[in-house]
Amino acid sequence: MLEQFGYIGLFLVIAIIFPAGGVITAWLVAPRKPDPNKEAIYECGMETVGDAWVQFNVRYYLYALIFLIFDIETIFLYPWAAQFRQLALFGFIEMFVFIAILLVGYAYAWRKRALEWR
């Protein structure tokens, strides 16, 4: 069992070293010639007018949160579907309860009209 964790640890070390090595190499090799034109704010070929900070409407966050919840549901459904035969009835009941809880939350959001764009 320890051998299996060794493979996971090795994979994590490689997953950290590989991108970090690329970033460090780019930082070491990149030319450093400061220029006022490089430091100027440039957006779509025109000088920026006004503040660059844009505050989004709260409704966007609500839709993003609902998307995230159902995306995580998909992440949990995949391993369950892959091991469905081994899990048998217990796995089916467990996933049924999980989906039922999500559907209750979805019905609540629907009833409160949280998904309508006002």
N, C-alpha and C positions, 0 to 999 in steps of 0.2 A: 504494500500500500504506500509506503514511503517513496518507492520508486516512481509511482504515478504522480505524487506531489512534486517530485524532483523535476519531472517534465513540465509541469505547470509553472514551477518557479523559473526554470530555464526560459520558457516562453515569455514570461513576464519580464525577465531581465532583458531579453532580446527586444521585446516590444518597447521597452523604455530607452535602451541604448541606441537603437537604430534611428528613431526620429531625433533624439537629442544630438546624436553625432552629425546628422545632416544640418541641424540648426547651428551647431557650433562651427562646423566647417564653413557654412555660408557666412557666418559672422567674421571668421578669421580671414576669409578670402575676399570678401567684399571690399571694393574701393571706398576710401573715406575722403571725399573732397566736398566739404561744405560749400554750399552755394545758396544765395538768397532765393533764386528761382526754385531750387529744390525744396526749400522750407515754406514756400508760399502755398496757401490753400488753393487748390485747383479742383473744380468739380464740373464735369461735362463740358470742358473747353471754355468755361466762363468763370469770371471772378465770382466768389460767393457774395450774396447779398443777405444781410440779416444773420440771425443766429443759426448755427448748424444743428442745434438740438431740436428734435421734433418729438413732441409727446403724442403717443398713440392713444386712441380711444380704449377705454377699459373693455369694451366688447371684444376686441381682438384677443385680449388675454383670456377671456372666458372661452372663446373658441379654441385657443391654443391649449388650454387646460383640459378641455373635453377631448380634444384630439390626442393629447398625451395619455390620458386615462385609457382610451380605447386602443391606443398603440401598445401600451403595456399589457393590456388584455391579450393582444395578439402574441406578444412575446411569451406569455404564460400558456397560451393555447398550443403553441407549436410542440414543446416537449411532451405535453400531455397527449397530443395526437400521435406522436412518434412512439410512445410507450403504452398506448391504449390497451393492447392485448395483455400486457403484464399487469396493468393496474386493475383490470376487471371491473367489478361493480363498485368497489370503493372509489376508484379513480373517477368513474362516471358520476357518482353522487357528489364527490368533492368538486368537480368542475361544474356540475349543474348548480350547486350552491354558489360558487364563485360568479358564474354568469348571471344567476338570479339577482345577486346583490348589485351587480353592475346595471342590470336592467331596471331595478327599482330606482337607482340613482338617475338613470336616464329618463325614466318616467316622471320623476320628481322635477327634473330640469325642464322637461317638456311641459308639465302642468304649470309650473311657475313662469312659463314663457321666457325662459332664460336663453333660448336658442333663436328667438325672433330678433331681427335687426330693426331697431326702433330709431 
